[in-house]
Amino acid sequence: MGRMPLADRRRQLTEAAIRAMTRDGVARTTTRSIAAEAGLSLSVFHYCFDSKQALLESVIETITEHCIRVVREALRPRATLHETIRAGFQAYWDHVVANPGEHMLTYELTQYAVRQSDFAHLARRQYRLYSDTYGALIDQLRTVMDFEPAVPTEVLARYLAAMTDGLTLRFLVLGDEEAASEVLDMITDHVTGLVRVPVPRGAGTHGGGDALKGQWPT
């Protein structure tokens, strides 16, 4: 059997770290327990990750990737922009409901990083990653459905990151799925109202070249 590429081995250890940290907590998870979870030797772990910081960075990026993968797949064009956006939110939410421990871990990672000066930058990177990821999703959606945000993309991305982050934490504490669904409907309505779509040629009043805010052809 050939040697596994380093990137694949790092992925294997990162997934093992996510399982171990979800089960035991960040502070109680050791490099030894992660290696054991992955079925690898401790020397392999240290070959793949030269520091705890490198491991935590990989964990944060991988958890975000888990969730965003299903959202990307859901953002295929539907009958209306509203339906497409709502489907993306639903895909995210289905992942939260199916993987509460993993999402709880993201908050624990934030707290762990913020409380230790050597790791505080990881928490900042974590939340910048959330906004950057939403920005990439907005750009992806713009390539398949013709619209322009009425606000700068980076502002809309930060708004979406803040809304879903707060809603996720609320659900993890209260477990109220129905209330979460209602809020996602409201966020979808708001986001749809923050985009402009082209006016069909010849439509509108004088000149017809202005965009229609918050409207989408059915």
C-alpha positions in Angstrom: 0.0 0.0 0.0 1.4 3.4 -1.0 2.0 6.2 1.5 -0.9 8.5 1.9 -0.2 12.1 0.7 0.4 14.6 3.4 -2.7 16.6 2.6 -4.9 13.5 3.0 -3.3 12.6 6.2 -3.8 16.1 7.6 -7.5 15.8 6.6 -7.8 12.4 8.3 -6.3 13.9 11.5 -8.4 17.0 11.3 -11.6 15.0 11.0 -10.5 12.9 14.0 -9.8 16.1 16.0 -13.3 17.4 15.2 -14.8 14.1 16.5 -12.7 14.1 19.6 -13.3 17.8 20.4 -17.0 17.5 19.8 -17.1 14.6 22.2 -14.6 15.7 24.9 -14.3 19.5 24.5 -11.4 21.5 23.1 -9.4 21.9 26.4 -9.6 18.1 27.2 -8.6 16.9 23.8 -4.9 16.0 23.5 -2.7 15.3 20.5 -2.5 11.7 21.8 -6.3 11.3 21.8 -6.6 12.8 18.3 -3.9 10.4 17.0 -5.8 7.5 18.7 -9.1 8.6 17.2 -7.5 8.6 13.8 -5.8 5.2 14.4 -2.4 6.8 13.8 0.8 7.1 15.8 1.7 10.3 17.7 4.7 10.8 15.5 2.5 11.0 12.4 0.4 13.7 14.1 3.5 15.8 14.8 4.7 15.2 11.2 1.4 16.6 9.9 0.9 19.5 12.4 3.9 21.3 13.9 1.7 23.2 16.4 -1.6 23.3 18.1 -2.3 26.5 16.3 -2.0 24.8 12.9 -4.4 22.1 14.0 -7.0 24.5 15.3 -6.8 26.5 12.0 -7.4 23.3 10.1 -10.3 22.4 12.3 -12.0 25.8 11.9 -11.6 25.7 8.1 -12.8 22.2 7.8 -15.9 22.7 9.9 -16.8 25.7 7.8 -16.2 23.7 4.7 -18.5 20.9 5.9 -21.4 23.4 6.2 -20.7 25.5 3.1 -20.4 22.4 0.8 -24.1 21.6 1.3 -25.1 25.3 0.8 -23.1 25.5 -2.5 -24.9 22.4 -3.7 -28.3 23.9 -2.8 -27.7 27.3 -4.6 -28.9 26.1 -7.9 -31.3 28.4 -9.8 -34.9 27.9 -8.9 -38.1 29.7 -10.1 -37.3 32.9 -8.2 -34.3 34.4 -6.5 -36.3 34.3 -3.2 -36.7 30.5 -3.5 -33.0 30.1 -4.4 -31.8 32.1 -1.4 -34.3 30.3 1.0 -33.0 26.9 -0.3 -29.5 27.9 0.6 -30.5 29.0 4.1 -32.4 25.7 4.5 -29.4 23.7 3.5 -27.4 25.5 6.1 -30.1 25.0 8.7 -30.5 21.3 7.9 -26.7 20.9 8.6 -27.1 22.7 11.9 -30.0 20.5 13.1 -28.2 17.3 11.9 -24.8 18.3 13.4 -25.4 20.3 16.6 -22.3 19.1 18.3 -20.1 20.2 15.5 -21.7 23.7 15.5 -21.4 23.9 19.3 -17.7 23.1 18.8 -17.3 26.3 16.7 -18.4 28.4 19.6 -16.2 26.5 22.0 -13.2 27.1 19.6 -14.0 30.8 19.6 -14.1 31.0 23.4 -10.9 28.9 23.7 -9.0 31.1 21.3 -10.2 34.5 22.7 -9.2 33.5 26.3 -5.7 32.7 25.3 -3.6 35.6 23.9 -1.5 33.3 21.8 -4.6 32.0 20.0 -6.8 35.1 19.9 -6.0 35.8 16.3 -7.6 32.4 15.4 -11.0 33.7 16.6 -10.6 36.8 14.5 -9.6 34.6 11.5 -12.6 32.3 12.2 -15.1 35.1 12.0 -13.4 36.7 9.0 -13.7 33.3 7.3 -17.4 33.3 7.9 -17.9 36.6 6.2 -15.5 35.7 3.3 -17.4 32.5 2.8 -20.7 34.3 2.5 -19.1 36.7 0.1 -18.0 33.8 -2.1 -21.5 32.3 -1.9 -23.0 35.7 -3.0 -20.6 35.8 -6.0 -21.5 32.2 -6.8 -25.2 33.1 -6.8 -24.6 36.1 -9.0 -23.0 33.9 -11.7 -26.2 31.8 -12.0 -28.9 34.4 -11.4 -28.7 37.9 -12.7 -28.8 40.4 -9.8 -26.7 43.0 -8.1 -26.7 43.6 -4.3 -28.0 47.1 -3.4 -25.3 47.2 -0.7 -21.6 46.3 -1.0 -21.1 42.6 -1.1 -18.8 42.6 1.9 -21.5 44.4 4.0 -24.1 41.9 3.0 -21.7 39.1 3.7 -21.1 40.4 7.2 -24.8 40.8 7.8 -25.5 37.2 6.7 -22.7 35.9 8.9 -24.0 37.8 11.9 -27.6 36.7 11.4 -26.9 33.0 10.9 -24.3 32.9 13.7 -26.7 34.4 16.2 -29.6 32.2 15.1 -27.4 29.1 15.3 -26.3 29.9 18.9 -29.9 30.6 19.9 -31.0 27.2 18.5 -28.2 25.4 20.3 -29.3 26.9 23.6 -33.1 26.7 23.2 -33.6 24.1 20.5 -36.6 25.9 18.9 -36.6 24.8 15.3 -39.9 26.4 14.4 -38.8 29.8 15.6 -35.6 29.4 13.6 -37.5 28.6 10.4 -39.6 31.8 10.9 -36.4 33.9 11.3 -34.9 32.4 8.2 -38.0 33.3 6.3 -37.6 36.9 7.5 -33.9 37.0 6.6 -34.7 35.7 3.2 -37.3 38.4 2.7 -34.8 41.0 3.8 -32.0 39.8 1.6 -34.2 39.6 -1.4 -35.1 43.2 -0.7 -31.4 44.2 -0.7 -30.8 43.2 -4.3 -31.5 44.9 -7.7 -32.4 43.0 -10.8 -32.2 44.3 -14.3 -35.3 45.9 -15.8 -36.4 44.2 -19.0 -35.6 46.3 -22.1 -38.4 48.8 -22.7 -39.9 48.5 -19.2 -40.0 51.2 -16.6 -40.8 54.9 -16.9 -38.5 57.4 -18.3 -35.5 55.7 -19.9 -36.1 52.3 -18.3 -32.5 51.8 -17.3 -32.8 51.9 -13.6 -32.8 48.7 -11.6 -35.8 47.5 -9.7 -34.9 47.0 -6.0 -36.2 43.9 -4.4 -38.1 42.5 -7.4 -37.5 39.3 -9.3 -39.4 38.1 -12.4 -41.6 35.1 -11.9 
